[in-house]
Amino acid sequence: MKTAELQVAVRDTTKKTTNRKLRKEGFVPANVYGPGIKNAYCAFDDREFRKAYKGHSSASLILTLKSADQNLEGRKVILKSIERDPATWETVHVDFYQIDMNRALTVSVPLEFQGTPVGVKIGGGITQIIRRSVMIKALPGDLPESIVVDISGVELNHSLHVSDLKISDKIQVMDEAEYTLMSVVEPEKEEVKAVEAVVAPDGTGDVATAATGEPAAAAAGAKPAAKSDKK
């Protein structure tokens, strides 16, 4: 699991206007909580926060807080939740969860599918992704950024399940073993309407569509041929 540092400062929680002022200055208010500890309140530069998480999922990065305040200095946290402005997508508020490096965590980790299934290359099938992440449990130091899934051997009309994942024995997958991760399915075929020949009452043998009963020539917009007067 990757690690990074984030500079934080103590946040004043006695004034209601503090958070609004922080956001105007480019800082984000945050809470730090965890089992057996007293909640702490801090703020950080949103630009530094985005830089730390660039290319990482929220559960795959351990942050070490750096601060002049000894109550915050050195705390190891992961991102638990983030609130963004729906219009500007700016970070509004963050919750950090303080971790114990000797206590297992349960987190959601993304799946990274690699390869082209043989059922697509040879069988002409289509890859159908069912799940893009799984829940796992492991010590913080053993948590992967993602789990690589090789799908190159999957044949047409076959699937991969949670039980097929190849992972370290230090990691426990919490999802059910029979959950489907991906499948290779046959492409949908276009439905073709059947057309059958129907002998008209006058014996001309005109062709009518099975669906409407109209002469095919009329359905296509063509005029039927005129009868000959010759005997």
C-alpha positions in Angstrom: 0.0 0.0 0.0 1.3 3.4 -1.0 2.1 6.1 1.6 2.2 9.9 1.4 2.4 12.9 3.8 -0.2 15.7 4.2 0.4 18.9 6.0 -2.5 19.8 8.3 -3.3 22.5 10.8 -5.6 22.6 13.8 -9.1 23.7 12.9 -11.1 26.0 15.2 -14.6 24.5 15.8 -16.0 27.2 18.1 -17.0 29.6 15.2 -19.6 28.7 12.6 -17.9 30.9 10.0 -14.5 29.2 10.3 -15.2 26.5 7.7 -16.6 29.0 5.2 -13.5 31.2 5.6 -11.2 28.2 5.2 -12.8 27.1 1.9 -12.5 30.7 0.5 -8.8 30.5 1.2 -8.4 27.1 -0.5 -8.4 24.9 2.6 -10.6 22.0 3.4 -12.0 21.2 6.9 -11.6 17.6 8.0 -12.3 15.3 10.9 -10.0 12.6 12.2 -11.6 9.7 14.1 -11.0 6.1 14.9 -11.4 3.4 17.6 -10.2 4.3 21.0 -9.2 7.9 20.1 -10.6 11.3 20.6 -11.8 13.0 17.5 -9.5 15.7 16.1 -10.3 18.6 13.8 -8.0 19.9 11.2 -7.7 21.7 7.8 -5.4 21.2 4.8 -4.6 22.7 1.4 -6.9 21.2 -1.2 -4.1 21.3 -3.9 -1.8 19.2 -1.7 -4.6 16.8 -1.0 -5.4 16.3 -4.7 -1.7 15.9 -5.5 -1.3 13.2 -2.8 -4.2 11.2 -4.2 -3.4 11.6 -7.9 -3.4 8.1 -9.4 -4.5 6.4 -6.2 -7.8 5.1 -5.0 -9.1 6.3 -1.6 -8.5 2.9 0.1 -5.0 2.4 -1.4 -3.1 5.3 0.2 -2.0 5.7 3.8 -1.5 9.4 4.8 0.8 10.4 7.5 -0.3 13.7 8.9 2.3 16.4 9.4 1.5 19.2 11.8 3.0 21.6 14.3 0.3 20.4 16.7 1.5 17.3 18.5 -2.1 16.0 18.8 -2.1 15.6 14.9 1.6 15.0 14.1 2.4 11.5 12.9 -1.2 10.2 12.8 -1.6 7.6 10.1 -5.0 7.8 8.3 -6.9 6.7 5.3 -9.7 8.6 3.5 -13.0 7.4 4.8 -15.4 9.8 3.1 -15.3 13.0 1.0 -17.9 15.6 0.3 -17.7 17.6 -2.9 -19.7 20.6 -4.3 -22.0 19.2 -7.0 -21.6 22.2 -9.2 -17.9 23.0 -8.9 -16.6 19.5 -7.7 -14.5 21.3 -5.2 -13.7 19.4 -1.9 -16.0 20.6 0.8 -15.3 18.3 3.7 -13.3 15.1 4.4 -13.3 12.4 7.1 -10.1 10.6 7.9 -10.0 7.3 9.7 -7.0 6.8 11.9 -5.5 3.3 11.5 -3.5 0.9 13.6 -0.8 -0.8 11.4 -1.3 -3.9 13.5 -5.0 -4.1 13.1 -6.7 -5.5 9.9 -8.8 -3.2 7.8 -11.8 -4.0 5.6 -11.8 -1.9 2.4 -13.0 -1.9 -1.2 -10.2 -2.4 -3.7 -10.6 -2.0 -7.5 -10.1 -4.8 -9.9 -7.7 -4.4 -12.9 -8.8 -6.6 -15.7 -5.9 -7.5 -18.1 -5.8 -9.4 -21.4 -8.3 -10.2 -24.2 -10.4 -13.3 -23.5 -9.9 -16.3 -25.9 -13.7 -16.3 -26.2 -13.5 -12.8 -27.8 -10.4 -13.5 -30.0 -11.6 -16.8 -31.4 -15.2 -17.2 -30.3 -16.4 -13.7 -31.4 -17.9 -13.0 -28.0 -18.2 -9.8 -26.0 -16.5 -9.1 -22.6 -19.1 -8.3 -19.9 -17.7 -6.7 -16.7 -20.0 -7.5 -13.7 -18.0 -6.2 -10.7 -15.2 -3.6 -10.7 -14.2 -4.0 -7.1 -14.2 -6.4 -4.2 -14.1 -6.1 -0.4 -11.0 -7.4 1.2 -9.5 -7.6 4.7 -5.8 -7.2 5.5 -3.3 -5.4 7.6 -2.8 -1.8 6.3 0.7 -2.6 5.1 -0.6 -5.6 3.0 -3.4 -3.8 1.3 -2.9 -3.6 -2.5 -3.8 -0.6 -4.6 -5.7 -2.9 -6.9 -6.1 -6.6 -7.7 -5.0 -7.7 -11.2 -7.3 -10.2 -12.9 -6.0 -12.0 -16.0 -9.0 -12.7 -18.2 -7.1 -13.9 -21.3 -8.1 -17.6 -20.8 -11.8 -17.1 -20.5 -13.7 -18.9 -23.2 -17.1 -18.1 -24.8 -20.0 -18.5 -22.4 -17.7 -18.8 -19.4 -17.1 -16.5 -16.4 -14.6 -15.7 -13.7 -15.8 -15.6 -10.1 -14.4 -14.3 -6.8 -13.1 -17.8 -6.1 -10.9 -17.5 -9.2 -8.9 -14.5 -7.8 -5.2 -15.1 -7.3 -4.2 -13.1 -4.3 -1.7 -13.2 -1.4 -2.5 -15.4 1.5 -2.2 -12.3 3.7 -5.5 -11.0 2.1 -8.9 -12.2 2.8 -11.7 -11.6 0.3 -14.9 -10.7 2.1 -17.3 -11.1 -0.9 -19.1 -14.5 -1.6 -16.9 -16.9 -3.6 -19.6 -17.5 -6.2 -20.0 -13.8 -7.1 -19.4 -13.3 -10.8 -16.6 -10.8 -11.8 -16.9 -11.0 -15.6 -18.2 -13.1 -18.4 -17.7 -13.6 -22.1 -21.1 -13.7 -23.8 -22.4 -14.2 -27.4 -23.3 -11.0 -29.2 -27.0 -10.3 -29.6 -28.3 -11.4 -33.1 -30.6 -9.1 -35.0 -34.1 -10.5 -35.4 -35.0 -11.1 -39.1 -38.7 -11.2 -40.0 -39.7 -14.2 -42.1 -41.3 -13.7 -45.5 -43.4 -16.4 -47.1 -45.0 -16.7 -50.5 -48.8 -16.6 -50.4 -50.9 -17.4 -53.5 -53.4 -14.6 -54.1 -57.1 -15.4 -54.7 -56.8 -14.5 -58.4 -54.1 -17.1 -58.8 -51.4 -14.6 -59.7 -49.1 -16.0 -57.0 -48.2 -12.6 -55.6 -46.0 -12.7 -52.5 -47.4 -11.4 -49.2 -45.4 -10.8 -46.0 -46.2 -13.1 -43.1 -46.5 -10.2 -40.7 -49.0 -8.0 -42.6 -50.5 -10.1 -45.3 -49.9 -7.2 -47.8 -48.4 -8.0 -51.1 -44.6 -7.5 -50.9 -44.6 -5.3 -54.0 -47.3 -3.0 -52.4 -45.4 -3.0 -49.1 -42.3 -1.9 -50.9 -44.3 0.9 -52.6 -44.2 -0.6 -56.1 -47.3 -0.8 -58.3 -48.6 -4.3 -59.3 -48.2 -5.2 -62.9 -51.3 -4.5 -65.2 -53.2 -7.5 -66.6 -52.8 -8.2 -70.2 -55.9 -8.0 -72.5 -54.6 -10.6 -74.8 -56.3 -14.0 -74.8 
